[in-house]
Amino acid sequence: MRLVLLGPPGSGKGTQGVRIGARHGIPVISTGQLLHQQITHGTPLGRRAERYVRSGELVPDEIVLDMVGERLEGSVDCAVGFLFDGFPRTYPQAEALDRMLAVTCGPLDAVIDLDVDVDEVLDRIRRRAHLEDRLDDTEQTARRRMKVFAEETAPLRRYYEQAGVLRTVDGAGSPDEVAERIEATLADVTHPGLPLLG
Ligand code: AMP
């Protein structure tokens, strides 16, 4: 299964990504986490990316695409598939992913768009700042990340809608509730040919 998880910062992508990965036995590739690792290890890529992550800006496409290309070439088994969390985030990234998939694993099966209210998301990010050691969970960067999402990433909904793979899922409620909705929306991807119930 070839999936992308789309949704604003704090929409629960990380939590849901891990669940989807475990449930379907597919690797979750989180560009946010990959970047964080590169930064912590002080690699050249990490050093180039750090100031963007800290300020809540997007890391330039070329850096992200190098990193993703390496990951795809190195260890993705197309027969198993993958879930991208937090990638793509811009048009050039989405187009580059399509090009990479065209010569490797084939097109995406579904793009799950977690739909959540902006105030709810800011609230979650504030709470998370106390729980996790993130570089970018201050109030100011949280707002910046929301704005960047609205400007750069939200337009991808249309891109994937036109490709016929967008599946919008209500992201409100408990992680269990959201996970159930995601499974329901993936039913025809996991069991192609079976009629959808309800
Ligand atoms: P995330 O954990 O997905 O919210 O990502 C944390 C931060 O990493 C973002 O605010 C960006 O600075 C950077 N980042 C993660 N994924 C991408 C991407 N696909 N393109 C550009 N920057 C990214």
Residues whose N, C-alpha, C, O or C-beta is under 5 A from the ligand:
A	BS01	AMP	P9 T31 G32 Q33 L35 Y52 V53 G56 E57 L58 V59 V64 D85 G86 F87 P88 R89
